[in-house]
Every structure is written in C-alpha cells, then in structure tokens.
Amino acid sequence: MEPPWIKYPDIPAMSIGWRMGGGEDYGIAFYRWFRALTPSERQAYCAANPEPDDDWRGYYAGISPTPES
C-alpha cells in the first residue's frame, strides 16, 4: 500500500479528512495492513517510504505495534 501522504497528498496529516470519507477508510486499511507486517517488513517499508518532514513525522512509530499489543 502507498503511505497516506502519497495516496492522498491533498489531505494534511491533522485534517478531519482522515476521520471521515475516503481518507478514513484508507487510514484504517493502511493501519491494519502496516501492523500485520513483520518487524523486518515494516523496517524495509519505512526505509523505502520515509515520512515527509512535516506533520507526518512520527506517524510510523505511532501506528507500530508494541510488544504488548
């Protein structure tokens, strides 16, 4: 899957667009897909698709599974 900022470049990171409509649907699907990756797959994906230097910084860390989740 494409990172959200690539799939929907016109929706800013903190926009309500991620809480309704197509942005919300894509955000949920991306979250589930990303969390299903193995740690090495996530690392490779993040390296190949770096977060933009804006409000997206820290996005991957925020959606990455923790050992207890």
C-alpha positions as CSV (number, residue, x, y, z in Angstrom):
1,M,0.0,0.0,0.0
2,E,1.1,3.6,-0.5
3,P,1.7,5.7,2.6
4,P,-1.3,8.0,3.3
5,W,0.6,11.2,2.3
6,I,1.2,9.6,-1.2
7,K,-2.2,8.2,-1.7
8,Y,-4.0,11.4,-0.6
9,P,-1.5,14.2,-0.9
10,D,-4.2,16.9,-0.6
11,I,-5.2,15.7,2.9
12,P,-2.9,17.2,5.6
13,A,-1.8,14.9,8.4
14,M,-4.0,16.6,11.0
15,S,-7.0,17.0,8.7
16,I,-10.6,15.9,9.5
17,G,-10.3,14.2,6.1
18,W,-8.6,11.3,8.0
19,R,-11.7,10.9,10.2
20,M,-14.3,10.7,7.5
21,G,-14.8,9.5,4.0
22,G,-12.1,8.1,1.7
23,G,-9.3,9.3,4.0
24,E,-10.7,7.5,7.0
25,D,-11.3,4.2,5.0
26,Y,-7.8,4.3,3.6
27,G,-6.3,5.2,7.0
28,I,-7.9,2.3,8.7
29,A,-6.9,-0.1,5.9
30,F,-3.3,1.2,6.0
31,Y,-3.1,0.9,9.8
32,R,-4.3,-2.8,9.7
33,W,-2.0,-3.6,6.8
34,F,1.0,-1.9,8.3
35,R,0.6,-3.6,11.7
36,A,0.3,-7.0,10.0
37,L,3.8,-6.7,8.5
38,T,6.7,-8.4,10.2
39,P,9.2,-6.2,12.0
40,S,11.6,-6.6,9.2
41,E,9.0,-5.8,6.6
42,R,7.9,-2.7,8.5
43,Q,11.6,-1.6,8.7
44,A,12.0,-2.1,4.9
45,Y,8.8,-0.3,4.1
46,C,9.6,2.7,6.3
47,A,13.1,3.0,4.7
48,A,11.6,2.9,1.2
49,N,8.8,5.3,2.1
50,P,10.2,7.9,4.6
51,E,7.8,10.2,6.4
52,P,7.8,13.8,5.0
53,D,9.5,16.4,7.1
54,D,6.2,17.9,8.3
55,D,3.3,16.9,10.4
56,W,3.7,13.2,9.3
57,R,6.9,12.9,11.3
58,G,6.4,10.1,13.9
59,Y,3.5,8.5,12.0
60,Y,5.1,5.1,11.7
61,A,6.1,5.0,15.3
62,G,2.6,5.9,16.3
63,I,1.0,3.1,14.5
64,S,3.6,0.4,15.0
65,P,2.6,-2.4,17.3
66,T,4.2,-2.6,20.7
67,P,5.3,-5.8,22.3
68,E,2.1,-5.9,24.5
69,S,-0.3,-5.1,21.6
